[in-house]
Amino acid sequence: MTKVIAFSGMHHTGKTLAIEMIKKELTQKQRSVMILEEIAPLFKNYLHKDPMLLQSYINKMELCRIDYLQALKHQNIFDVILVDRTPKDNIAYTRFLQEKGKLDPDFLTAETDECPYDCIILYKSPMKSSSREDEELLRDILWKTISEYPCTIIELNNFRENLEETIEVVNEQYIKKNPYILSL
């Protein structure tokens, strides 16, 4: 049965790095792994444009990605699917922009109750020092939003500080049920 582990959290917490390292290790162990990459970078050239339109596009694509993920999980093609960010990451960022007055408070995001994730690893602290005064506000909004998912949520600081814990979570969610051990 396909296991889906999502990585969520603040910018620069090591989500993508963790996903890449775990995929490499699992692939070396002859496991089939798929990565669903983050959607927002596809729109990086449009960040200076209309933020409401941008958030709307990202939100719609995230909902499509949920449908795609559900289909992949049902087909049981992969042993593990590692997901870089969830739709609720985008929803949290939208709420953050609204809180800061940078996005119309009446702007609505299309939310879903579907949760194809077996586990979400939520990284809460950037690996490099940040001078963003809004970091704590974004972290709080992100935690409240991600906690709406009805699945196991493991909160860690970041990949660098929590390498062992990240491995333990992957072991618990997937490898425990399979005859090999992940060790990075």
C-alpha positions, 0 to 999 in steps of 0.5 A: 500500500502506498504511503504518502508523507508530506513535508510542510513548513516555513521557508528554508527549513529543509523540506526539499532537502529532506525529500531528496535525501529520503528519496535517494536512500529509498531508491537505493533500497529498490523502493519506488518513490515519487516526489510531488514538488511544490507548485508555487515556484512555477509562478516565481516570474509572476510574483510581482503581478497581481497577488490575488490572481497568483494565489488563486492559480496556486490554490486551484493547482493545489486542489488538482494535485490532491486529486492526482495524489488520491489517484496515485495512492489508489493505483498503488504504483509507488511504495512511497510518495513524498510531497513538498508542501500541501494545499494548506501551506498555500492557504496559510500563506494566503491568510498571512497576506490577508493578515498583513493587509497585502491581500483582500480580506474577502479573497477566499481560498477553495479548501478541501477536507480531503487528506491523502496524507498518512503523515505530515512533517511540519518544520517550524524554524528556518535553518538559516537565521532570518530577520523576518519580523513576520516569521512568528505570525506566519508560523502560527497561521501555518500551524493552525492551518496544517492542524486542520488535516485529520492525520498524524502531524509531527512538528520538528524545528528543521531538517538540519536540527531534526535529521534523526527525528525525520528518519524516525518518522519515515521509519514509523510511517513506512519502513516499519511495515517493510523489511528494511531500515532507512539510515541516512 
